[in-house]
Amino acid sequence: MIALHSTSIEAELLKELLTKISLLEKSLPVISIHCDCRSAIDKYHQENVNVKMNRHLKVWYKSLRYKMKNHVIALNFVRSEKNLTDHLTRSLSSAVVLESSTGMGLGL
C-alpha cells in the first residue's frame, strides 16, 4: 500500500509537470501502474471496503481511490515473472533477469 501510494504521488506530479510545460497538446492519458499483488488491486477497486486500518493507511487508501476515480492512475496486475523491476529487488534466475532486461530495452 505504501509503495502504491508513493508511486501514485510521483505519477500525479509527473502528469502535472508535463501539462504545465505544454509538452503535449492533448490531455495526458491515465498513467498505468503495474502491481504484482492481486489482493491490493482488488481492494482498491472495491467501492466499500470495511477493513480495520489506522488513520494513515485510510488516508493513503482514500488518496489512491480518488486518483483512480479521477482517471489520474490505473492499477494493473502483472505477474511476478513479467514484472520488469523484480530483478532489481529479488534474487532471480539468470534466464528471468535476461528476459526482464530485454523487456526494459537493455537486452544484450
NORCOR-V212015 format. One record per residue. RES is the residue in three letters. SS is DSSP state (alpha for helix, beta for strand, coil for the rest). PSI is psi in whole degrees, 0 to 359 (none if undefined). NEAR is the number of other ideal C-beta (glycine too) atoms within 8 Angstrom. Layout:
[[RES,SS,PSI,NEAR] [RES,SS,PSI,NEAR]]
This chain:
[[MET,coil,320,8] [ILE,alpha,317,6] [ALA,alpha,320,6] [LEU,alpha,320,13] [HIS,alpha,314,11] [SER,alpha,318,8] [THR,alpha,322,9] [SER,alpha,324,14] [ILE,alpha,315,8] [GLU,alpha,321,8] [ALA,alpha,319,13] [GLU,alpha,318,11] [LEU,alpha,320,8] [LEU,alpha,317,9] [LYS,alpha,317,11] [GLU,alpha,319,8] [LEU,alpha,313,8] [LEU,alpha,327,10] [THR,alpha,319,10] [LYS,alpha,324,6] [ILE,coil,4,6] [SER,coil,44,6] [LEU,coil,327,4] [LEU,coil,142,8] [GLU,coil,326,3] [LYS,coil,169,4] [SER,coil,150,5] [LEU,coil,144,8] [PRO,coil,175,4] [VAL,coil,137,7] [ILE,beta,124,11] [SER,beta,127,7] [ILE,beta,123,12] [HIS,beta,133,8] [CYS,beta,142,11] [ASP,coil,16,10] [CYS,coil,98,6] [ARG,alpha,321,7] [SER,alpha,323,6] [ALA,alpha,317,11] [ILE,alpha,315,12] [ASP,alpha,322,8] [LYS,alpha,320,10] [TYR,alpha,337,12] [HIS,alpha,345,7] [GLN,coil,142,7] [GLU,coil,309,3] [ASN,coil,109,4] [VAL,coil,122,7] [ASN,coil,75,3] [VAL,coil,141,5] [LYS,coil,122,2] [MET,coil,152,7] [ASN,coil,174,5] [ARG,alpha,319,6] [HIS,alpha,318,6] [LEU,alpha,323,9] [LYS,alpha,320,9] [VAL,alpha,315,8] [TRP,alpha,319,11] [TYR,alpha,312,13] [LYS,alpha,325,8] [SER,alpha,315,10] [LEU,alpha,317,13] [ARG,alpha,319,9] [TYR,alpha,316,8] [LYS,alpha,325,12] [MET,alpha,319,13] [LYS,alpha,326,6] [ASN,coil,14,6] [HIS,coil,39,6] [VAL,coil,315,11] [ILE,beta,162,13] [ALA,beta,133,9] [LEU,beta,127,12] [ASN,beta,142,9] [PHE,beta,137,9] [VAL,coil,134,9] [ARG,coil,150,7] [SER,alpha,325,7] [GLU,alpha,332,6] [LYS,alpha,359,8] [ASN,coil,117,11] [LEU,coil,339,8] [THR,coil,355,6] [ASP,alpha,326,13] [HIS,alpha,350,11] [LEU,alpha,339,4] [THR,alpha,346,5] [ARG,coil,158,5] [SER,coil,119,2] [LEU,coil,165,9] [SER,coil,159,5] [SER,alpha,328,6] [ALA,alpha,319,6] [VAL,alpha,320,11] [VAL,alpha,316,10] [LEU,alpha,320,10] [GLU,alpha,316,8] [SER,alpha,327,14] [SER,alpha,321,11] [THR,alpha,321,9] [GLY,alpha,334,8] [MET,coil,358,7] [GLY,coil,18,5] [LEU,coil,17,6] [GLY,coil,148,6] [LEU,coil,none,4]]
